[in-house]
Amino acid sequence: MIARGKAQLLAPSRTAGYNSPVPPVSQTIRVGVLFFGRLKDVAGHAADSAEVADAATIEQLFALYAARYPELAKYRSSVVASRNQEFAAWDTPLRSGDEVAFLPPVSGG
Amino acid sequence: MVTLPHDDIYQLVREPIDMAAQIRLVRAPEGGAIVTFDGFVRNQSHNRATLYLDYEAYESMALAKMQEIGLQIHEKYRIHRVAMVHRLGRLEIGETSVFIAVSAPHRAAAFDACRFAIDTLKRTVPIWKKEYFEDGAVWADGELPPAPAATPRAKPAS
């Protein structure tokens, strides 16, 4: 589960000043999720889309899928994540429309 | 900041790689040396006979990472042109999976840049191969790309 309260606490403030419109208090966002290599086999599909709390982290997104597909959790230490085609830290907060991919060790060449 | 020369080539393809054509494309009059790397499918893996390989990629990111490598070698070495092509899909024994050609005015830069390019590609470009054997298939062991450490963040106000 995504800890919504915590995710909101970590969300950077979007109110630029006193005159900013009041942001919605509780907001979810939709992100694209991709699995590759053996992770695709474990998750059973290559692409999905997920609804998470605004500014939920990549780690929280992975936990959401690990809860759904328990075998995924075994691979957590040998996975790197990307956000919008760039390698990303696990604590990276997500924005609406982001594309997150979970990547096992690469073996091209 | 170096920008990629427009005549460099970075490609993911599903057909056999025409190595001679890639070499012709990097062969410029300013050059004097071309170094190539031809990576092709081995007939065994960990002492098991391989039947064939199947490559898949996170294509948009893989291409971006290949171009990043191109930028890096243009910055690091005095080279002229780069061709970097990776094949995807099913590959038979002996078929070329990756081909890199680097042209430079002098050989040392071409050797160094080509070596750096293939080593970095194998570590950072999101491509995976599945190895098929008589008795099943496995995803090849790979290298975990270096990922950024945790993001430094200001403490939330309490």
Interface residues (C-beta under 8 A of the other chain):
Chain A: L9 L10 L34 F36 G37 R38 D41 S78 V80 A81 S82 Q85 E86 F87 A88 A89 W90 D91 T92 A101 L103 P104 P105 V106 S107 G108 G109
Chain B: G39 Y55 E56 A57 Y58 S60 M61 A62 A64 H86 S97 V98 I118 L121 K122 R123 T124 V125 P126 I127 W128 K129 K130 W139 A140 D141 G142 E143 L144 P145 P146 A147 P148 A149 A150 T151 R153 P156
